[in-house]
Amino acid sequence: MASQRAIRPFGKKQVFLPNFVLTLLRTPSSPPNFATFLVPLSLNKLDLRDYLFHAYGIRVHGVRSYIQMKKITQDKPGSKRPKPRKWFRPKSIKKMMVEMERPFVWPEEPKEFDMWDKNTFDAANKDRTQQEEMFKPDFREKPTRERTSMAEQAKAMLQGKESWRSTPMENKWDVDGEEVEVETDVELPKAGP
């Protein structure tokens, strides 16, 4: 009788098309036979154990889960102007730590990112953060790049590091060639009766 109670049903739940996303987190401080996942709040320990067994053939000795609550913020994130005294708590995060039968070692981080076009990604990320800065409530209080550069130039001139030099003015209205008369005999319709 005692031996029958010790045997737990394993891998009974069949998941054919999972409607959830598991994210394997890189945790260099934990031992190689432990893996940490970011999972949806509705996923339980048995579901994760069955999923890892059926999808990857990984036998799991134990699962530890905890829900990490986010900090309370003022108003919802992404709002144009935060409303005072309107508090909002973002959705909590559920993490599960799995003890596996065999150890898992992360591959080395790549040194060169040319295959993934990282330069374009970094440039787009920088542009996105600059665009987000424009929509923050205190954007108008901060000086623009042009004003900061003018202030630096004025400071350098006051300290004597640079001298004033005027830029040559170009007359943009100078016309090379002959003047041409355009539509001299135009009759405009009269408005009204």
Secondary structure, DSSP 8 states (H G I E B T S, - for coil): -HHHHH----S-S--SS--S--EEE--TTS-TTEEEEEE-TT--HHHHHHHHHHHH---EEEEEEEEE----EES-TT-SS--TT-EE----EEEEEEEESS--------S--GGGTHHHHHHHHHHHHHHHHHTSTTTTTS--HHHHHHHHHHHHHHTTSS---------TT---S-------S--------
